Amino acid sequence: MARTIDEGRVLLAIQATKQPKPLSLRRAAQAYDVPFSTLRRRLQGSQPQAGRRDKQRPLTILEEEELIRYIIDLDSRGFSP
């Protein structure tokens, strides 16, 4: 079963590894109760799932709305979209 990870705890653990007297990755993961692998991936530049782009949705909401406006504009002028 997948475990929900609190983003705030992950950020605190990341900060703890970058302090003037840093914690090791393992100790920071234990102290803030986050998986070691998650902490390591995040420090390597991986984004949290909430920040990732959906692979099934190639356009952003803004791009989608602009495309819809463009198609409606073409249709109103009698052009085929």
PDB file of N, CA, C and O in Angstrom:
ATOM      1  N   MET A   1       0.843  -1.170   0.000  1.00  0.00           N
ATOM      2  CA  MET A   1       0.000   0.000   0.000  1.00  0.00           C
ATOM      3  C   MET A   1       0.895   1.243   0.000  1.00  0.00           C
ATOM      4  O   MET A   1       1.859   1.326   0.761  1.00  0.00           O
ATOM      5  N   ALA A   2       0.567   2.194  -0.852  1.00  0.00           N
ATOM      6  CA  ALA A   2       1.356   3.414  -0.963  1.00  0.00           C
ATOM      7  C   ALA A   2       1.157   4.283   0.271  1.00  0.00           C
ATOM      8  O   ALA A   2       0.060   4.365   0.822  1.00  0.00           O
ATOM      9  N   ARG A   3       2.221   4.918   0.685  1.00  0.00           N
ATOM     10  CA  ARG A   3       2.187   5.763   1.871  1.00  0.00           C
ATOM     11  C   ARG A   3       2.151   7.223   1.432  1.00  0.00           C
ATOM     12  O   ARG A   3       2.937   7.642   0.582  1.00  0.00           O
ATOM     13  N   THR A   4       1.248   7.985   2.008  1.00  0.00           N
ATOM     14  CA  THR A   4       1.165   9.396   1.703  1.00  0.00           C
ATOM     15  C   THR A   4       2.268  10.118   2.466  1.00  0.00           C
ATOM     16  O   THR A   4       2.435   9.928   3.670  1.00  0.00           O
ATOM     17  N   ILE A   5       3.014  10.946   1.750  1.00  0.00           N
ATOM     18  CA  ILE A   5       4.132  11.645   2.355  1.00  0.00           C
ATOM     19  C   ILE A   5       3.780  13.123   2.466  1.00  0.00           C
ATOM     20  O   ILE A   5       3.358  13.754   1.498  1.00  0.00           O
ATOM     21  N   ASP A   6       3.963  13.656   3.663  1.00  0.00           N
ATOM     22  CA  ASP A   6       3.699  15.065   3.904  1.00  0.00           C
ATOM     23  C   ASP A   6       4.826  15.887   3.283  1.00  0.00           C
ATOM     24  O   ASP A   6       5.989  15.732   3.657  1.00  0.00           O
ATOM     25  N   GLU A   7       4.487  16.752   2.345  1.00  0.00           N
ATOM     26  CA  GLU A   7       5.469  17.561   1.628  1.00  0.00           C
ATOM     27  C   GLU A   7       6.266  18.452   2.577  1.00  0.00           C
ATOM     28  O   GLU A   7       7.457  18.683   2.366  1.00  0.00           O
ATOM     29  N   GLY A   8       5.611  18.947   3.612  1.00  0.00           N
ATOM     30  CA  GLY A   8       6.296  19.800   4.579  1.00  0.00           C
ATOM     31  C   GLY A   8       7.433  19.078   5.280  1.00  0.00           C
ATOM     32  O   GLY A   8       8.502  19.651   5.493  1.00  0.00           O
ATOM     33  N   ARG A   9       7.205  17.818   5.641  1.00  0.00           N
ATOM     34  CA  ARG A   9       8.258  17.034   6.301  1.00  0.00           C
ATOM     35  C   ARG A   9       9.429  16.790   5.364  1.00  0.00           C
ATOM     36  O   ARG A   9      10.585  16.811   5.785  1.00  0.00           O
ATOM     37  N   VAL A  10       9.125  16.558   4.091  1.00  0.00           N
ATOM     38  CA  VAL A  10      10.198  16.346   3.111  1.00  0.00           C
ATOM     39  C   VAL A  10      11.044  17.614   2.991  1.00  0.00           C
ATOM     40  O   VAL A  10      12.273  17.542   2.969  1.00  0.00           O
ATOM     41  N   LEU A  11      10.390  18.771   2.914  1.00  0.00           N
ATOM     42  CA  LEU A  11      11.128  20.033   2.806  1.00  0.00           C
ATOM     43  C   LEU A  11      11.978  20.299   4.039  1.00  0.00           C
ATOM     44  O   LEU A  11      13.103  20.788   3.926  1.00  0.00           O
ATOM     45  N   LEU A  12      11.446  19.980   5.221  1.00  0.00           N
ATOM     46  CA  LEU A  12      12.225  20.151   6.451  1.00  0.00           C
ATOM     47  C   LEU A  12      13.438  19.223   6.462  1.00  0.00           C
ATOM     48  O   LEU A  12      14.523  19.613   6.894  1.00  0.00           O
ATOM     49  N   ALA A  13      13.250  18.002   5.986  1.00  0.00           N
ATOM     50  CA  ALA A  13      14.365  17.054   5.931  1.00  0.00           C
ATOM     51  C   ALA A  13      15.432  17.543   4.953  1.00  0.00           C
ATOM     52  O   ALA A  13      16.626  17.413   5.221  1.00  0.00           O
ATOM     53  N   ILE A  14      15.012  18.098   3.834  1.00  0.00           N
ATOM     54  CA  ILE A  14      15.970  18.639   2.860  1.00  0.00           C
ATOM     55  C   ILE A  14      16.756  19.782   3.488  1.00  0.00           C
ATOM     56  O   ILE A  14      17.975  19.856   3.338  1.00  0.00           O
ATOM     57  N   GLN A  15      16.061  20.674   4.191  1.00  0.00           N
ATOM     58  CA  GLN A  15      16.741  21.785   4.855  1.00  0.00           C
ATOM     59  C   GLN A  15      17.734  21.285   5.901  1.00  0.00           C
ATOM     60  O   GLN A  15      18.812  21.857   6.064  1.00  0.00           O
ATOM     61  N   ALA A  16      17.372  20.224   6.601  1.00  0.00           N
ATOM     62  CA  ALA A  16      18.249  19.679   7.645  1.00  0.00           C
ATOM     63  C   ALA A  16      19.548  19.146   7.057  1.00  0.00           C
ATOM     64  O   ALA A  16      20.568  19.123   7.746  1.00  0.00           O
ATOM     65  N   THR A  17      19.531  18.716   5.791  1.00  0.00           N
ATOM     66  CA  THR A  17      20.755  18.212   5.164  1.00  0.00           C
ATOM     67  C   THR A  17      21.633  19.345   4.643  1.00  0.00           C
ATOM     68  O   THR A  17      22.775  19.111   4.246  1.00  0.00           O
ATOM     69  N   LYS A  18      21.106  20.579   4.640  1.00  0.00           N
ATOM     70  CA  LYS A  18      21.852  21.712   4.091  1.00  0.00           C
ATOM     71  C   LYS A  18      22.209  22.761   5.144  1.00  0.00           C
ATOM     72  O   LYS A  18      22.693  23.839   4.800  1.00  0.00           O
ATOM     73  N   GLN A  19      21.978  22.463   6.406  1.00  0.00           N
ATOM     74  CA  GLN A  19      22.292  23.380   7.501  1.00  0.00           C
ATOM     75  C   GLN A  19      23.808  23.486   7.669  1.00  0.00           C
ATOM     76  O   GLN A  19      24.551  22.663   7.133  1.00  0.00           O
ATOM     77  N   PRO A  20      24.271  24.502   8.415  1.00  0.00           N
ATOM     78  CA  PRO A  20      25.716  24.604   8.683  1.00  0.00           C
ATOM     79  C   PRO A  20      26.276  23.331   9.330  1.00  0.00           C
ATOM     80  O   PRO A  20      27.420  22.948   9.084  1.00  0.00           O
ATOM     81  N   LYS A  21      25.450  22.686  10.157  1.00  0.00           N
ATOM     82  CA  LYS A  21      25.836  21.400  10.749  1.00  0.00           C
ATOM     83  C   LYS A  21      24.835  20.363  10.219  1.00  0.00           C
ATOM     84  O   LYS A  21      23.887  20.003  10.916  1.00  0.00           O
ATOM     85  N   PRO A  22      25.049  19.883   8.976  1.00  0.00           N
ATOM     86  CA  PRO A  22      24.023  19.063   8.317  1.00  0.00           C
ATOM     87  C   PRO A  22      23.868  17.662   8.892  1.00  0.00           C
ATOM     88  O   PRO A  22      24.806  17.061   9.415  1.00  0.00           O
ATOM     89  N   LEU A  23      22.637  17.170   8.770  1.00  0.00           N
ATOM     90  CA  LEU A  23      22.348  15.774   9.102  1.00  0.00           C
ATOM     91  C   LEU A  23      22.641  14.933   7.867  1.00  0.00           C
ATOM     92  O   LEU A  23      22.567  15.429   6.742  1.00  0.00           O
ATOM     93  N   SER A  24      22.968  13.678   8.071  1.00  0.00           N
ATOM     94  CA  SER A  24      23.113  12.774   6.931  1.00  0.00           C
ATOM     95  C   SER A  24      21.719  12.523   6.351  1.00  0.00           C
ATOM     96  O   SER A  24      20.711  12.784   7.006  1.00  0.00           O
ATOM     97  N   LEU A  25      21.675  12.023   5.139  1.00  0.00           N
ATOM     98  CA  LEU A  25      20.375  11.742   4.512  1.00  0.00           C
ATOM     99  C   LEU A  25      19.577  10.740   5.347  1.00  0.00           C
ATOM    100  O   LEU A  25      18.377  10.921   5.558  1.00  0.00           O
ATOM    101  N   ARG A  26      20.231   9.701   5.814  1.00  0.00           N
ATOM    102  CA  ARG A  26      19.528   8.682   6.608  1.00  0.00           C
ATOM    103  C   ARG A  26      18.983   9.259   7.904  1.00  0.00           C
ATOM    104  O   ARG A  26      17.841   8.985   8.274  1.00  0.00           O
ATOM    105  N   ARG A  27      19.787  10.051   8.594  1.00  0.00           N
ATOM    106  CA  ARG A  27      19.331  10.632   9.866  1.00  0.00           C
ATOM    107  C   ARG A  27      18.198  11.636   9.635  1.00  0.00           C
ATOM    108  O   ARG A  27      17.251  11.687  10.419  1.00  0.00           O
ATOM    109  N   ALA A  28      18.288  12.425   8.577  1.00  0.00           N
ATOM    110  CA  ALA A  28      17.222  13.387   8.271  1.00  0.00           C
ATOM    111  C   ALA A  28      15.934  12.646   7.926  1.00  0.00           C
ATOM    112  O   ALA A  28      14.852  13.052   8.350  1.00  0.00           O
ATOM    113  N   ALA A  29      16.044  11.560   7.157  1.00  0.00           N
ATOM    114  CA  ALA A  29      14.864  10.766   6.801  1.00  0.00           C
ATOM    115  C   ALA A  29      14.217  10.172   8.052  1.00  0.00           C
ATOM    116  O   ALA A  29      12.993  10.168   8.177  1.00  0.00           O
ATOM    117  N   GLN A  30      15.030   9.676   8.968  1.00  0.00           N
ATOM    118  CA  GLN A  30      14.493   9.116  10.210  1.00  0.00           C
ATOM    119  C   GLN A  30      13.882  10.209  11.079  1.00  0.00           C
ATOM    120  O   GLN A  30      12.789  10.037  11.620  1.00  0.00           O
ATOM    121  N   ALA A  31      14.578  11.327  11.214  1.00  0.00           N
ATOM    122  CA  ALA A  31      14.124  12.398  12.101  1.00  0.00           C
ATOM    123  C   ALA A  31      12.795  12.998  11.646  1.00  0.00           C
ATOM    124  O   ALA A  31      11.966  13.370  12.476  1.00  0.00           O
ATOM    125  N   TYR A  32      12.592  13.092  10.342  1.00  0.00           N
ATOM    126  CA  TYR A  32      11.369  13.712   9.817  1.00  0.00           C
ATOM    127  C   TYR A  32      10.366  12.700   9.287  1.00  0.00           C
ATOM    128  O   TYR A  32       9.355  13.069   8.689  1.00  0.00           O
ATOM    129  N   ASP A  33      10.654  11.406   9.511  1.00  0.00           N
ATOM    130  CA  ASP A  33       9.753  10.315   9.133  1.00  0.00           C
ATOM    131  C   ASP A  33       9.355  10.365   7.660  1.00  0.00           C
ATOM    132  O   ASP A  33       8.173  10.337   7.316  1.00  0.00           O
ATOM    133  N   VAL A  34      10.372  10.440   6.800  1.00  0.00           N
ATOM    134  CA  VAL A  34      10.148  10.372   5.352  1.00  0.00           C
ATOM    135  C   VAL A  34      11.018   9.244   4.805  1.00  0.00           C
ATOM    136  O   VAL A  34      12.077   8.956   5.362  1.00  0.00           O
ATOM    137  N   PRO A  35      10.590   8.611   3.734  1.00  0.00           N
ATOM    138  CA  PRO A  35      11.408   7.534   3.161  1.00  0.00           C
ATOM    139  C   PRO A  35      12.762   8.061   2.664  1.00  0.00           C
ATOM    140  O   PRO A  35      12.835   9.123   2.046  1.00  0.00           O
ATOM    141  N   PHE A  36      13.817   7.314   2.940  1.00  0.00           N
ATOM    142  CA  PHE A  36      15.162   7.695   2.510  1.00  0.00           C
ATOM    143  C   PHE A  36      15.216   7.871   1.000  1.00  0.00           C
ATOM    144  O   PHE A  36      15.813   8.825   0.501  1.00  0.00           O
ATOM    145  N   SER A  37      14.584   6.939   0.266  1.00  0.00           N
ATOM    146  CA  SER A  37      14.637   6.998  -1.200  1.00  0.00           C
ATOM    147  C   SER A  37      13.961   8.264  -1.731  1.00  0.00           C
ATOM    148  O   SER A  37      14.427   8.855  -2.705  1.00  0.00           O
ATOM    149  N   THR A  38      12.877   8.676  -1.101  1.00  0.00           N
ATOM    150  CA  THR A  38      12.188   9.902  -1.513  1.00  0.00           C
ATOM    151  C   THR A  38      13.085  11.108  -1.281  1.00  0.00           C
ATOM    152  O   THR A  38      13.204  11.981  -2.141  1.00  0.00           O
ATOM    153  N   LEU A  39      13.713  11.150  -0.117  1.00  0.00           N
ATOM    154  CA  LEU A  39      14.599  12.263   0.209  1.00  0.00           C
ATOM    155  C   LEU A  39      15.776  12.323  -0.771  1.00  0.00           C
ATOM    156  O   LEU A  39      16.140  13.401  -1.241  1.00  0.00           O
ATOM    157  N   ARG A  40      16.359  11.183  -1.072  1.00  0.00           N
ATOM    158  CA  ARG A  40      17.488  11.131  -2.002  1.00  0.00           C
ATOM    159  C   ARG A  40      17.076  11.605  -3.389  1.00  0.00           C
ATOM    160  O   ARG A  40      17.783  12.394  -4.016  1.00  0.00           O
ATOM    161  N   ARG A  41      15.911  11.115  -3.878  1.00  0.00           N
ATOM    162  CA  ARG A  41      15.438  11.526  -5.210  1.00  0.00           C
ATOM    163  C   ARG A  41      15.177  13.025  -5.261  1.00  0.00           C
ATOM    164  O   ARG A  41      15.522  13.684  -6.242  1.00  0.00           O
ATOM    165  N   ARG A  42      14.575  13.563  -4.217  1.00  0.00           N
ATOM    166  CA  ARG A  42      14.263  15.003  -4.186  1.00  0.00           C
ATOM    167  C   ARG A  42      15.532  15.839  -4.193  1.00  0.00           C
ATOM    168  O   ARG A  42      15.578  16.888  -4.836  1.00  0.00           O
ATOM    169  N   LEU A  43      16.562  15.388  -3.487  1.00  0.00           N
ATOM    170  CA  LEU A  43      17.833  16.108  -3.488  1.00  0.00           C
ATOM    171  C   LEU A  43      18.535  16.022  -4.839  1.00  0.00           C
ATOM    172  O   LEU A  43      19.369  16.866  -5.163  1.00  0.00           O
ATOM    173  N   GLN A  44      18.200  15.009  -5.622  1.00  0.00           N
ATOM    174  CA  GLN A  44      18.767  14.869  -6.962  1.00  0.00           C
ATOM    175  C   GLN A  44      17.973  15.661  -7.995  1.00  0.00           C
ATOM    176  O   GLN A  44      18.319  15.650  -9.177  1.00  0.00           O
ATOM    177  N   GLY A  45      16.910  16.352  -7.567  1.00  0.00           N
ATOM    178  CA  GLY A  45      16.168  17.220  -8.478  1.00  0.00           C
ATOM    179  C   GLY A  45      14.788  16.736  -8.877  1.00  0.00           C
ATOM    180  O   GLY A  45      14.095  17.417  -9.633  1.00  0.00           O
ATOM    181  N   SER A  46      14.374  15.585  -8.391  1.00  0.00           N
ATOM    182  CA  SER A  46      13.044  15.077  -8.719  1.00  0.00           C
ATOM    183  C   SER A  46      11.976  15.986  -8.110  1.00  0.00           C
ATOM    184  O   SER A  46      12.158  16.519  -7.015  1.00  0.00           O
ATOM    185  N   GLN A  47      10.868  16.158  -8.819  1.00  0.00           N
ATOM    186  CA  GLN A  47       9.775  16.992  -8.323  1.00  0.00           C
ATOM    187  C   GLN A  47       8.755  16.134  -7.579  1.00  0.00           C
ATOM    188  O   GLN A  47       8.630  14.937  -7.839  1.00  0.00           O
ATOM    189  N   PRO A  48       8.030  16.756  -6.656  1.00  0.00           N
ATOM    190  CA  PRO A  48       6.949  16.006  -6.002  1.00  0.00           C
ATOM    191  C   PRO A  48       5.865  15.687  -7.021  1.00  0.00           C
ATOM    192  O   PRO A  48       5.747  16.376  -8.034  1.00  0.00           O
ATOM    193  N   GLN A  49       5.077  14.657  -6.768  1.00  0.00           N
ATOM    194  CA  GLN A  49       4.050  14.245  -7.725  1.00  0.00           C
ATOM    195  C   GLN A  49       3.084  15.371  -8.054  1.00  0.00           C
ATOM    196  O   GLN A  49       2.630  15.489  -9.192  1.00  0.00           O
ATOM    197  N   ALA A  50       2.770  16.195  -7.068  1.00  0.00           N
ATOM    198  CA  ALA A  50       1.829  17.292  -7.313  1.00  0.00           C
ATOM    199  C   ALA A  50       2.383  18.284  -8.320  1.00  0.00           C
ATOM    200  O   ALA A  50       1.610  18.957  -9.002  1.00  0.00           O
ATOM    201  N   GLY A  51       3.706  18.394  -8.434  1.00  0.00           N
ATOM    202  CA  GLY A  51       4.314  19.352  -9.345  1.00  0.00           C
ATOM    203  C   GLY A  51       4.586  18.800 -10.727  1.00  0.00           C
ATOM    204  O   GLY A  51       4.989  19.540 -11.624  1.00  0.00           O
ATOM    205  N   ARG A  52       4.375  17.525 -10.907  1.00  0.00           N
ATOM    206  CA  ARG A  52       4.654  16.906 -12.206  1.00  0.00           C
ATOM    207  C   ARG A  52       3.520  17.159 -13.185  1.00  0.00           C
ATOM    208  O   ARG A  52       2.368  17.358 -12.799  1.00  0.00           O
ATOM    209  N   ARG A  53       3.869  17.147 -14.429  1.00  0.00           N
ATOM    210  CA  ARG A  53       2.888  17.341 -15.486  1.00  0.00           C
ATOM    211  C   ARG A  53       2.275  15.989 -15.862  1.00  0.00           C
ATOM    212  O   ARG A  53       2.985  14.990 -15.972  1.00  0.00           O
ATOM    213  N   ASP A  54       0.979  15.963 -16.054  1.00  0.00           N
ATOM    214  CA  ASP A  54       0.269  14.740 -16.413  1.00  0.00           C
ATOM    215  C   ASP A  54       0.643  14.344 -17.834  1.00  0.00           C
ATOM    216  O   ASP A  54       0.475  15.131 -18.765  1.00  0.00           O
ATOM    217  N   LYS A  55       1.148  13.129 -18.001  1.00  0.00           N
ATOM    218  CA  LYS A  55       1.574  12.669 -19.328  1.00  0.00           C
ATOM    219  C   LYS A  55       0.394  12.487 -20.287  1.00  0.00           C
ATOM    220  O   LYS A  55       0.573  12.528 -21.504  1.00  0.00           O
ATOM    221  N   GLN A  56      -0.800  12.288 -19.748  1.00  0.00           N
ATOM    222  CA  GLN A  56      -1.990  12.127 -20.574  1.00  0.00           C
ATOM    223  C   GLN A  56      -2.536  13.468 -21.058  1.00  0.00           C
ATOM    224  O   GLN A  56      -3.410  13.511 -21.924  1.00  0.00           O
ATOM    225  N   ARG A  57      -2.026  14.547 -20.504  1.00  0.00           N
ATOM    226  CA  ARG A  57      -2.527  15.875 -20.851  1.00  0.00           C
ATOM    227  C   ARG A  57      -1.365  16.711 -21.374  1.00  0.00           C
ATOM    228  O   ARG A  57      -0.687  17.383 -20.596  1.00  0.00           O
ATOM    229  N   PRO A  58      -1.129  16.676 -22.688  1.00  0.00           N
ATOM    230  CA  PRO A  58       0.049  17.343 -23.246  1.00  0.00           C
ATOM    231  C   PRO A  58       0.003  18.869 -23.186  1.00  0.00           C
ATOM    232  O   PRO A  58       1.053  19.507 -23.251  1.00  0.00           O
ATOM    233  N   LEU A  59      -1.170  19.467 -23.065  1.00  0.00           N
ATOM    234  CA  LEU A  59      -1.280  20.924 -23.007  1.00  0.00           C
ATOM    235  C   LEU A  59      -1.615  21.387 -21.597  1.00  0.00           C
ATOM    236  O   LEU A  59      -2.306  20.691 -20.852  1.00  0.00           O
ATOM    237  N   THR A  60      -1.125  22.558 -21.240  1.00  0.00           N
ATOM    238  CA  THR A  60      -1.521  23.146 -19.967  1.00  0.00           C
ATOM    239  C   THR A  60      -2.933  23.702 -20.131  1.00  0.00           C
ATOM    240  O   THR A  60      -3.431  23.801 -21.252  1.00  0.00           O
ATOM    241  N   ILE A  61      -3.574  24.060 -19.036  1.00  0.00           N
ATOM    242  CA  ILE A  61      -4.927  24.626 -19.076  1.00  0.00           C
ATOM    243  C   ILE A  61      -4.921  25.908 -19.905  1.00  0.00           C
ATOM    244  O   ILE A  61      -5.823  26.129 -20.713  1.00  0.00           O
ATOM    245  N   LEU A  62      -3.907  26.753 -19.709  1.00  0.00           N
ATOM    246  CA  LEU A  62      -3.808  28.006 -20.452  1.00  0.00           C
ATOM    247  C   LEU A  62      -3.658  27.744 -21.955  1.00  0.00           C
ATOM    248  O   LEU A  62      -4.300  28.414 -22.763  1.00  0.00           O
ATOM    249  N   GLU A  63      -2.828  26.788 -22.329  1.00  0.00           N
ATOM    250  CA  GLU A  63      -2.647  26.445 -23.743  1.00  0.00           C
ATOM    251  C   GLU A  63      -3.945  25.901 -24.337  1.00  0.00           C
ATOM    252  O   GLU A  63      -4.294  26.214 -25.476  1.00  0.00           O
ATOM    253  N   GLU A  64      -4.657  25.083 -23.559  1.00  0.00           N
ATOM    254  CA  GLU A  64      -5.930  24.535 -24.013  1.00  0.00           C
ATOM    255  C   GLU A  64      -6.947  25.642 -24.286  1.00  0.00           C
ATOM    256  O   GLU A  64      -7.622  25.643 -25.316  1.00  0.00           O
ATOM    257  N   GLU A  65      -7.045  26.579 -23.350  1.00  0.00           N
ATOM    258  CA  GLU A  65      -7.999  27.682 -23.514  1.00  0.00           C
ATOM    259  C   GLU A  65      -7.658  28.538 -24.728  1.00  0.00           C
ATOM    260  O   GLU A  65      -8.552  28.963 -25.460  1.00  0.00           O
ATOM    261  N   GLU A  66      -6.373  28.792 -24.945  1.00  0.00           N
ATOM    262  CA  GLU A  66      -5.951  29.583 -26.111  1.00  0.00           C
ATOM    263  C   GLU A  66      -6.277  28.845 -27.408  1.00  0.00           C
ATOM    264  O   GLU A  66      -6.701  29.467 -28.381  1.00  0.00           O
ATOM    265  N   LEU A  67      -6.087  27.550 -27.430  1.00  0.00           N
ATOM    266  CA  LEU A  67      -6.406  26.751 -28.615  1.00  0.00           C
ATOM    267  C   LEU A  67      -7.908  26.786 -28.898  1.00  0.00           C
ATOM    268  O   LEU A  67      -8.323  26.882 -30.053  1.00  0.00           O
ATOM    269  N   ILE A  68      -8.710  26.708 -27.858  1.00  0.00           N
ATOM    270  CA  ILE A  68     -10.169  26.777 -28.020  1.00  0.00           C
ATOM    271  C   ILE A  68     -10.566  28.129 -28.587  1.00  0.00           C
ATOM    272  O   ILE A  68     -11.397  28.204 -29.492  1.00  0.00           O
ATOM    273  N   ARG A  69      -9.970  29.214 -28.055  1.00  0.00           N
ATOM    274  CA  ARG A  69     -10.268  30.556 -28.586  1.00  0.00           C
ATOM    275  C   ARG A  69      -9.894  30.659 -30.065  1.00  0.00           C
ATOM    276  O   ARG A  69     -10.637  31.237 -30.859  1.00  0.00           O
ATOM    277  N   TYR A  70      -8.752  30.102 -30.427  1.00  0.00           N
ATOM    278  CA  TYR A  70      -8.283  30.140 -31.806  1.00  0.00           C
ATOM    279  C   TYR A  70      -9.242  29.384 -32.729  1.00  0.00           C
ATOM    280  O   TYR A  70      -9.569  29.867 -33.813  1.00  0.00           O
ATOM    281  N   ILE A  71      -9.690  28.205 -32.305  1.00  0.00           N
ATOM    282  CA  ILE A  71     -10.619  27.411 -33.115  1.00  0.00           C
ATOM    283  C   ILE A  71     -11.950  28.145 -33.273  1.00  0.00           C
ATOM    284  O   ILE A  71     -12.512  28.172 -34.368  1.00  0.00           O
ATOM    285  N   ILE A  72     -12.458  28.734 -32.201  1.00  0.00           N
ATOM    286  CA  ILE A  72     -13.723  29.490 -32.278  1.00  0.00           C
ATOM    287  C   ILE A  72     -13.563  30.689 -33.206  1.00  0.00           C
ATOM    288  O   ILE A  72     -14.475  31.013 -33.967  1.00  0.00           O
ATOM    289  N   ASP A  73     -12.405  31.350 -33.146  1.00  0.00           N
ATOM    290  CA  ASP A  73     -12.149  32.497 -34.024  1.00  0.00           C
ATOM    291  C   ASP A  73     -12.129  32.044 -35.503  1.00  0.00           C
ATOM    292  O   ASP A  73     -12.719  32.694 -36.366  1.00  0.00           O
ATOM    293  N   LEU A  74     -11.448  30.935 -35.773  1.00  0.00           N
ATOM    294  CA  LEU A  74     -11.430  30.418 -37.151  1.00  0.00           C
ATOM    295  C   LEU A  74     -12.843  30.068 -37.616  1.00  0.00           C
ATOM    296  O   LEU A  74     -13.225  30.385 -38.743  1.00  0.00           O
ATOM    297  N   ASP A  75     -13.608  29.421 -36.757  1.00  0.00           N
ATOM    298  CA  ASP A  75     -14.984  29.025 -37.110  1.00  0.00           C
ATOM    299  C   ASP A  75     -15.858  30.237 -37.367  1.00  0.00           C
ATOM    300  O   ASP A  75     -16.669  30.229 -38.294  1.00  0.00           O
ATOM    301  N   SER A  76     -15.704  31.294 -36.548  1.00  0.00           N
ATOM    302  CA  SER A  76     -16.531  32.488 -36.731  1.00  0.00           C
ATOM    303  C   SER A  76     -16.213  33.207 -38.038  1.00  0.00           C
ATOM    304  O   SER A  76     -17.061  33.926 -38.567  1.00  0.00           O
ATOM    305  N   ARG A  77     -15.001  33.022 -38.567  1.00  0.00           N
ATOM    306  CA  ARG A  77     -14.641  33.641 -39.843  1.00  0.00           C
ATOM    307  C   ARG A  77     -14.884  32.724 -41.030  1.00  0.00           C
ATOM    308  O   ARG A  77     -14.588  33.085 -42.169  1.00  0.00           O
ATOM    309  N   GLY A  78     -15.428  31.531 -40.764  1.00  0.00           N
ATOM    310  CA  GLY A  78     -15.790  30.626 -41.847  1.00  0.00           C
ATOM    311  C   GLY A  78     -14.688  29.678 -42.273  1.00  0.00           C
ATOM    312  O   GLY A  78     -14.830  28.991 -43.285  1.00  0.00           O
ATOM    313  N   PHE A  79     -13.593  29.621 -41.530  1.00  0.00           N
ATOM    314  CA  PHE A  79     -12.496  28.704 -41.855  1.00  0.00           C
ATOM    315  C   PHE A  79     -12.683  27.398 -41.102  1.00  0.00           C
ATOM    316  O   PHE A  79     -13.269  27.350 -40.020  1.00  0.00           O
ATOM    317  N   SER A  80     -12.171  26.355 -41.703  1.00  0.00           N
ATOM    318  CA  SER A  80     -12.231  25.042 -41.056  1.00  0.00           C
ATOM    319  C   SER A  80     -11.108  24.941 -40.025  1.00  0.00           C
ATOM    320  O   SER A  80      -9.959  25.264 -40.328  1.00  0.00           O
ATOM    321  N   PRO A  81     -11.427  24.498 -38.817  1.00  0.00           N
ATOM    322  CA  PRO A  81     -10.368  24.366 -37.805  1.00  0.00           C
ATOM    323  C   PRO A  81      -9.499  23.169 -38.142  1.00  0.00           C
ATOM    324  O   PRO A  81      -8.546  22.875 -37.420  1.00  0.00           O
TER     325      PRO A  81
END
